[in-house]
Amino acid sequence: SHDLDYRFHNPQYQEQTLLMLTCLMTLNGIPCIYYGTEQGMSGSGNRREYSREAMWGKYAFDKHSFFYEKIKELSVIRNSVPVIRYGRQYFRKCSGDGLHFGYSEFRGGIIAYSRILNDREVLIVANTSITEEQTLFINIDKNLNPEHRIWEVVFSSNATAASTPVSTSSLPGGMHAVELNLQPME
């Protein structure tokens, strides 16, 4: 809220802000990012530099700041993948063993949801734990994703994960899932 002295972003935890922005840009609806977030401003502090209004005065608007670049990257993805803008949204169950599925039953939390448009599914998974790495299976639409289908990783806060191939697996009970390993805040 712009009425508060303190904003969501805490400079000590920029991974949390990136995770929030990634979800915001991929969830159903129109993303609304409060100005200054793209500059990494937190809105806290007792100097003028902490105020978002400072962007239009003495302090320069940085088009190369970390969050500006990430929001730009996420905007390009959102604009180039219609399913993210227009697709139906389904929260997905997760499992640590591939047998017992539930919603975010992992320490620290997991957010998993799909956006589906026509015959295309985009899966968004976020590990909200600040300390725990998670290896998990995420249930997906088996009618759209045959076994061994290779998924393209379009965005990850972990550069290594972006190059790791992910494929659809068939699980007991006729479910289809993808198996992911997520670092904290990935």
Beta strands, then each sheet from edge to edge (+ up, - down):
strand 1: 88-91
strand 2: 94-95
strand 3: 110-117
strand 4: 120-127
strand 5: 134-140
strand 6: 150-151
strand 7: 166-170
strand 8: 176-182
sheet 1: 1+ 3- 4+
sheet 2: 2+ 5- 8+ 7- 6+
end
